[in-house]
Amino acid sequence: MADRRVPLTEAENLVEAFARRLDASHVGGRLGRLVTHIRSLGAKNFSGGKPYEAEEWIYNLEIYFEMMECTQVELRKVTTCLLEGDAQFWWDTIKRVTPPPLLELMQWAEFKEKFLERFFPQVEMDKKEQEFIQLVQGKMTVIEYETKFTKLSRFAPHMVDTPDKKARRFIGGLNSNIRRLVTGRGITYEEAVDRALTQEEENQKYRAEKEQENNTKGKRSHPAPTHKNAQPWKQQKGRDGNRGATSSANRGKEVAKPPVRCFNCGGTGHMASTCSQPRRPFGSCYNCWKIGAFRQPV
């Protein structure tokens, strides 16, 4: 009689595949209802990706968890039902190396720690902390700066763990034209944000008014020419037939040009290229034709 027993490893693979399909279907039982509920709140699947995307996914899940009534073990199970792709392959590896009793009792906190070690390691967390330390408003609006401040502050909790420290850090990153009018003893974070928004609005109004004022002054100081005071440009012609406009002191006067001088014989009225005199050695005197003498032509 043929042996109908299935090897243990194959049986385990079949059970694991069945369990995965059951989780993916999200039907039936309390777990299925919890998965459906968290999806309705906006939870998305996670397949891997950039480190900050993994951290943000966990961050959003914890917001949804606050609206759910379930145990820490159930939170972990719900989360694993949202894994796919590379993230699902990683979780399959965790399940293979974890004893079944421990796997069944694994709570959310332990899963989160393992997940972040894989998808958001400490080196990436340090980068985000440094980004928060160096954060300044720069070209951002106050709203954009406040949003980024809030997003990055969770990577440096020691810098914002009191209301006073949080407010001072926020104010310290504002642009100087806003910061100097927001600073105050005992100001809260919420007050700092509100004052910064108000001051930003005042600055925008002031710039708009100054721009309008400058435009008005510009129009008054440069009136459009009329037929009474418009002066047509006149080009003065010299003996060359194409003289440009001269200064007001010399306008209308002819400027005498120096006579053409020959650099071979020193005479005027012709150039060296048409000179009929013998060719003078280069660098010699115009008078004696000797090298080293420096008499100039007269």
LINDARA-V569441 format. One line per field, one symbol per residue. ss: DSSP state (H for helix, E for strand, C for the rest). phi: phi as a letter, one per 20 degrees, with the letter a starting at -180 (. if undefined). burial: b if it has 24 or more other C-alpha atoms within 12 Angstrom, else e. Layout:
ss->???
phi->???
burial->???
This chain:
ss->CCCCCCCHHHHHHHHHHHHHHHHHHCCCHHHHHHHHHHHHCCCCCECCCCHHHHHHHHHHHHHHHCCCCCCHHHHHHHHHCCECHHHHHHHHHHHHHCCHHHHHHCCHHHHHHHHHHHHCCHHHHHHHHHHHHCCCCCCCCHHHHHHHHHHHHCCCHHHCCCHHHHHHHHHHCCCHHHHCCCCCCCCCHHHHHHHHHHHHHHHHHHHHHHHHHHHHHHHHHCCCCCCCCCCCCCCCCCCCCCCCCCCCCCCCCCCCCCCCECCCCCCECCCHHHCCCCCCCCCECCCCCCECCCCCCC
phi->.ffefeggfffffffffffffffffldmmfffffffffffeofdfcdoqfgfffffffgfgfffffdcdbfffffffffffeebmgffffffffffedggffffefeggffgfffffedbfgffffffffffgefcflefffffffffgffeffecffececgfffffffffeffffdgfddgafmfeffffffffffffffffffffffffffffffffecfffdfedfdffdeeddfenbfefdfffdfndeefefffceeddnfdnbdffdfefgffgfneffedmefoecfefd
burial->eeeeeeeeeeeeeeeeeeebeebbebeeeebeebbbebeeeebbbbebeebbebbbbbebbbebbeeeeeeeebbbbbbbbbbeeebbebbeeebeeeeeeeeeebebeebbeebbebbbeeeebeebbeebbebbbeeebbeebbebbeebbbbbeeebeeeeebbbbbbbbbbeebbeebbeeeeebeebbbbbbebbeeeeeeeeeeeeeeeeeeeeeeeeeeeeeeeeeeeeeeeeeeeeeeeeeeeeeeeeeeeeebbbbbeeeeeeeeeeeeeeeeeeebeeeeeeeeeeee
